[in-house]
Amino acid sequence: MAAVSDRDVPFARLLTVAVGGVLVAISMPPWGFWPLAFIGVIAFEVGLDDDLSRRRRALFGCAFALPWMLIALAWMWFLTAPGYVVVSALFAGLHAAAAAIAPSGPWRTIGRPVAHTLAEVIRMLVPFGGVPLATLGISQAGGPFLGVARVGGVILLTWVVFQIGFALAAAAPAIPAIAARRRSTPIARPQGLFALAGVVVVVVLAAIAPEGSDRDVAPITIAAVQGGGRQGTSALDVPSSSVTRAHLEATSTIEPSDDLDLVIWPENGIDVDDRPFAESPEFGAIAVQAARLGVPIAVGITIDSEFSAHPVDDSFVNAQVVVSPEADVVSAYEKVRIVPFGEYVPLRGALEALGAPLDQIPSDATRGRDPAVITTPDGTRLGVLVSWEVFFGDRGRAAADSDVLINPTNGASYTGTILQTQQIASSRLRATETGRWLVQVSPTGFSAFVSPDGDVFQRTDVSEQRVITMEVPLREGTTWYTAAGDWPWILLVSALLALSWWCASRTATSNAAARSGVRPRAAT
């Protein structure tokens, strides 16, 4: 089929693609209408069709992804408007490239889903170690395909969404009527059957895949403390002493009980900058509460790096430590994956030379080291994903050798609930991938308990002061995802893209030979 010229592309098709991107965005939290992700991909393929030049396909790919990013990343506007525009354009550009390089012809039904899955993979890896925000997998945290995550994590879940959408709208065995009316080639082809059969296999594997199991020990009762406070604030707006005081106030409402086993505070609950934590008055206040309750408290602290396990000059550490009822620091984890332009500034020297305003991040955080597991005095193993780390599947794997996961976080800097609800969705993904219960605790919301099946319990409201308590089973065992990780799936989708290119090339050669009346020579 001859490609449509640039002047002949109807505006209605471009609009259809853009609407598809809007639908994908609305499938994300906080809206969470997960079926719209599939409908959005169908709309993308309907508008894209198979008669466009590579340049036009790139334009359509951008038109699909840009509204997705602009809507689902809208929280960034309140932090940095230039950054919001740059990141949205960059991520849309990745999907523009995917649309351009994916093969045309019947093999597009295989090639396009893996090309766009790889665009999402790139977002998980670069820039600055990955920025996996508003990813397609997050949209499915509340849907029936969540179990796919315990097989292949977010990458496999992303492919499932793209593959179903592209197959149903393109050369699939059964094309929805709304798609067939707009298709230039509404013909069922075997590639669509292969694609949907692959999805069925993945769903069946998800149903039978190991998901871990409860340990043969009694569950533990955990209290997660949310101190409350306004959102859209920074450390310059709210003194750290006010945050500590609010959490001490909330902790003081907990009654001592033989049933209580552990108290968890959020990230940045305490900030100590001039002495070791154990010598600070904040430590003394925490120790008093631990002794009063008779249980350990896992508390998030920010401290000068010189007082940490891995000191670095002019730096700080974001850590989660366990304080025992006997006033000892029995275990600590220092955050490994730190936030670009939040906890450190990439290319700081170059930006300073250009006069960039870096006063809110005067020094860079020091990266910690694995294992991402801390222990309580009774030996309970807590897998720790501090804040930003919960968006990364590999950090969940690093913490999976544990009895329960915790995600101490701090959402106070963000306005609205877009990012916070996407973080809850990411917690659901990490809990499912690892087969562990997860406790998310934040100073201003959201805090919640998440089961290994991704169910959310006792989610707090934003800005309220509240202590949530739940009996949590301790878990053991591995899932296929924690055993294998992301790279086998990255290699597989890359191989599928290469295979689709090769098959599309062979098909094009055969079709050209048939039109010219020349029989292609058999391969030797």
N, C-alpha and C positions, 0 to 999 in steps of 0.2 A: 504494500500500500504506500502510495506517495505521501510524504509528509505534508501537512497543511502549512501554507506559507504564514509568515508572521502576521501579515495583514488580515488573514482569513480566520484567525482564532476568535470565536465569539466570546464576548464579554461574559455571557451567561455561564460558560464553562469555568472561567476564572473565578467567578463568584461562587459557583458550586464548590470549588476546591477550598476557597476561603471559609465558606460556611462549614465545611468538613473540619477545618482547623478549630473553629469556634466550638463545635460539638466536642472535639477531643478535649479542649480546655475545660468545658463544663462537666466532662466526665471525671475531672480531678476534684479532690477535696478543695475547698469546703462544700462545693456543690454535690459532688459524689455520685452523679448519675452514670454509673459505670457502663451501661449498654451503649451510651452515646459515643464511647471510644470506637466501637465497631462500626457504628453508623457513620461516624466522621471519616474513618478510613475508606468505607464504601464510597462516600461522596467524593473523596480525593481521587479514587481510581476511576469513578464515573467521569469526572471532569478531565482527568489526565488522558484517558483513553490510550490509543496506540498510534496516533497519527501526527504526533508533534515532533519537531526537531529537538535535538538535545538542549539547545538554548531555551526553547519554550518549555521543555520539561523542567529545567532548572527554575524558571520563573514560576511555574505552577507549584513546584516543591516548596519554594519560598512562600508563595501565597497561602499554602496549606499550613506551614509551620509557624509563620510569623504571628498570626492571631492567637494560635495556641500558646506561644511563649508570652506574648504581650498580656494576655489575660491571666495565665497561670503563674506568671512571675510578677504580677502587679505590685506585690508587697515591696519589691526592690525600689520602686519609685520614691518611697518615703526615706530610704537610706541614701541612695545615690541615683539621681535621675540619669546622669550620663552613663553610669554603669548598667542601669536597667536597659537603656537603648542599645548599648554595645552588646551586652550578653544576649538579648533577644535576637538581634540581627545575626550574631555569630551562630547561635543554635539554629536559627532558620536557615542560615547558609549551609549548615551540615546536611539538612534535609533537601536543600536545593541540589547539592552535589550528589546525594543519593538518588534523587529522581533523574538526574542527568546520566549517571553511569549505569543505572539498572538497564538490563537488556529490554529490547522491544520484541514484538511478536508473542506467540503463545507462551514462551518461556518467561515472560514478564511476571506471570502468576507465581513463579518460584523466586525470580530474581528481585522483584521490587520489595517484597517483605524482608528479605535478608539484608538488602541494601539499606533500608530505613532502620532496621534493627541495629546495623553496624553504626549508623549515625548516632543512635542512642548510646551505643557502647563507647563511642569516642567521647561523648559528653561525660561519661563516667570516669574517663581517664585523663582528659585534658580540657582546659588548661589548668595549671597549678594542682595537678593530681586529681582532677575531675571536679565537675560541678553538677552532680546528679539531682537537680531540682526540676520539678514539674515533668518528670519522666513518664513515659506511657505506662510503665509497670505500676506506678503509684495509683493510677486510675482504677486498677483492678483489686486494690486491697479490700474492698467491700463486695467483690463479686464472686461468682462460683468457681472461677479459675485460679483463685489464690493458691490452692494446693500445688499448682505447677511450680511454685517457687521452691518447694522442698526438693524438687528434682533438678531444676536448672536455674534457680534464682530469678532475678529480674530480667536477665537476658532472654531466657526461654519464655518467660511470661510475656515479654514485649513481642517476641516473634509470634506467639500464638495470636495476639490481638491483630497484628499487621496481617498475618497469613489468612486468618478468617475473613477479614475485611476485603483484602485484595482478591481472594479466591471467589467470594460470593459476588463481587462486582465485575469480575473479568471472565476468563474462559473457564468457568466452573461448570460442573454437571448440571446444576440448577441455578439459573440466574434470576434474582428477584426481578419482578416485572418492572419496577421503577428504574432498575438499571438497564434492563434489556431494551426499553424504549429509547434510551439515550446512547446505546452502544453502536459503534460503527460495525462491530463484528460480534454480535451476540450469538456465538456458536460455542457449544459445549466442547471442551477439549480435555484430553487425559491429564494434562498438567494440573488442572484444577482438582481432578479426582485424587491425584497423588498428594497434592498439598493438603486437602482436607483429610485424607487418610493419615497423613503425618500428624495433624492436630489431634485426631482421634487417638492415635498411639500415645501421644504425650499425655492426654487427659487420662487414659487408662493407667499409664505408669504412675501418674500423680495419685491415683486412687489406691494403688497397691504399694507405693513407695514407703520405706520406713520413715517414721516421724518421731522417733524417740519414745521413751516411756517413763512413767513415774517410777522414781526410786522406791525401794522397799523400806522407806523411812517415813516418819510423820511429816506432814507439811509444816511449813513455818508461817507464822503470822507477821506480816510486814506492814508497817505504818509509813506512808509517804507524806512528807510535810510540804505543803504549798503555803508560803508566807503571805502571798497576795501583793497587790500594788499595781500602779499604773503601767500600761504598756506604752511603747513608743518613747522610752526613756533610755538614757545611757548612763555609764558610770559617772559621767560628769554632772548629770542631773540629780542622781540619787546616791548619796554617800553609801559606801559599803556597810557602814555601821547600821544604817537604817534597815538594810536587807537582813543582816544578821539578827537585829533586834526583832524584826517581824517573824523570823523563823523560830527564834527562841520563844517568842510569845505563843506561836502556834504549837510548838512542842510542849509547852507547859500545860496545854489542855489535855494531853494524853495521860490517862490514868495508869499507874503501875498495874501490871497484870501478869499472872503466870502464863497466860496464853500468848503474850507478845514476845517476839524473838528478835526483831530488827527494826530500826528506824532509819529512813533514808532522807537526806536533804538533797536539794538540787545543786547543780553546777553554780559556782561563784557564790555560794552561801556565805563564805568568809573570805576576806581579803587581808592578807598579812604581808607587809612590804618591808619590815625593818628588823625582823628576827625570825628564828625558826618557829614553826607553828606550835610545837610543844611548849614553847616559852611565852606564848601570847595569852592575853586575857581571854581571847575568843576560845582558845583551846580549853581554858579553865571553865568557861561557861558551858561548853559542850560536855566536858567531863562530868560536871554537876548533873546535867540532865541524864547522861548515860547511867550514872550511879543511882539517881532517883528511880529510873525505870528498870534498872537491872539488866539492860540489854545494850549491845553495841549500837553506835550510830555511824552510818556511812555518810560523810559530809564532803561537799565540794569546796575546795579551797583554791585561791589564787595566791601565789607566794613568789618572792624573788627566787630566781633560779639558783643563786648561790647557796640557798638553804635546802636544795633538792638533792635527789640521788645523782643527778647528772648536771652539775653546775656549769653555767655559761654566763660570762660577764654581760651586764646590761640586758638581762632577759628575765622572763618570768615563766612560771609553770602553772598549768591548769591541771589539778589533780583531784582524785577522789580517795579519801583516806577513811580507815575504820578506827574509831576511838572506842576502846573497851570500857566497861563499867569500872575497871580498876585504873582508869586514867592513863592508858597506854595507847600509842599509835601502833596497831598490830599489823596493818597492811596498807599499801598505797599503790595507786596506778596513776601515772602521768600521761595525759592525753597524747596520743600518737599523731592523729590526723588533725592538724590545726587549720583554722579557717583563714583563707586568703583575704586580705583587706579587712579582717576582723581581729585575728590574733597575730598576724604577721603581714608585712607588706612585700610582695614580690617586687624585685627590681627596685628596692628602696633607694639606692644611690642615684639611679637614673631619674626616678620620680622627684627626688629632692632637688636634683640639679635643674629640673624643669619648673620648680616652684610649686609642686603639688602640695595641698594642705594635708599633712600627715600628723597634725597635733593630737588627734584622738587616738593614734596608735604610735606613741613615742618610742616603743621598743617592741621587739618581736618575741613571741613565745618560743620556748624550747620544746622540741618534740620529745616525747617520752619513748619508751621501748616496751615491746611485748614481753611476757604474756599479758593480755588484757583481762587479768583475773585477780581479784582480791579475796581474801578469806576473813571470815569472822572468827572469834575465839573458839567456837565449837566446831570449826572446820568447814562450815558452809562456804561454797565457792560462788562468788558473785562475778559474772562476766560483765565487764564495764564497757559501754559505748557512751562516751561523753558527748552530748549535744550533737554537733555536726556529724560525728562518726556514725550515727544511726542511719544516715542516708547511704552508707556504703556497705554492700554485702560482704566485702572482705573483712571489715571490722567486726561484723557479726560472727564470721568464721573464727577470727582471732579470739573472740570471747566465748566460743561455743563449748570449750572444755570446762564447763561450769554447771552448777545446779540450777541457776536462775540468772537471767540477764537484767541489768539495770541501765537505764538511760537518764542520768542526771543532766538536765539541760537548762537553758536560760533563754526564754523567748521575750524578755522584757524590751529588747531593742526594736521589736517589730510591731508595726501598726496593723490592726486587723487580725484576721484568723487564717489567711491563706497559707502562710508558711507553717503555722502551728498545726493545722489540720493535716497538711502534707507530712509533717513529722510524725503525727499519730499513725498515718497510713504507712510510713516507713517502718515504724515500730512493729506494725502488724506483719509487714514483710519479713523483718528480721526474726520475729518470733516463729513464724511459719518455716522459714528457711532452716532454722537451727533446731526446731522442736523443743523450744524452751519457753517458759513463762517470761514475760518482760514487764518490768516496772518502770514507767516513765514518770519523772518528777521534775516539776518546773516551779520557779518562784512566782510566776504570774499566770500560768496556764499554758498548755494543758498538762495535767497529771492524770495517770490512768494505769490500770492493770490490763495486760494483754495476754491472752491464752495462746498456746501453740497452734491453735486453729485460726488465730487472727481475730477472735472475739474481744471486744473492748468492754471493760467493766469500770464503773465508778469514775468516769471522766469528769473532771472538774470544769467549772466555768472560768473564763478569763477574769483575772484580777481578784478573785475571791480568796480569802484566807481559809484554808481547809486542810484537815488531815484525813486521808482515806486509808482504810485498813482492810486487809484481805488475807485469808489463809491461802497460801500459794504452795502447790505441790513442787517438790524438787524433782528434777528430770535427769535422765541419762540417755546414752545412745547417740548415734549420729544419723543424719539424713544424707541422701545422695549429694545434696548441694554442699553440705559441710565437708563431705569426703572429697569431692572433686573440685569445687570452686567454679570460677567463671571461665577460665581459659579453655577447657574443652568445648564449651559452647561458643566462645568467640571463634575458635578454629573451625568449628562445624559450620557456623553461618558464613564464615569467609569462604570455606570450601564450596558451600552451596551457591554462593554468588559466582565463584569462578566456574562451577559446573553449568550454571544457567547461561553465563556468557558463551561458553564453549558450545553448548547445545543450540543456543540462539544463532550463533555463527554458522553452525552446520546446517540449521534449518534454512537460513537465508541463502546459503550457497546452493542448497538443493532446489529451493524455489526459483532462484535465478536461472539455474540450469534447465529446469522444467519449462520456464517461460521462453528460453532461447531454443528449446528443442534439442539440447545437448545432454546426453546421458552422462552423469558424473562418474568418473573413474572410481572403481572400488578401491578402498584403502588396502594396502599390502602390509 
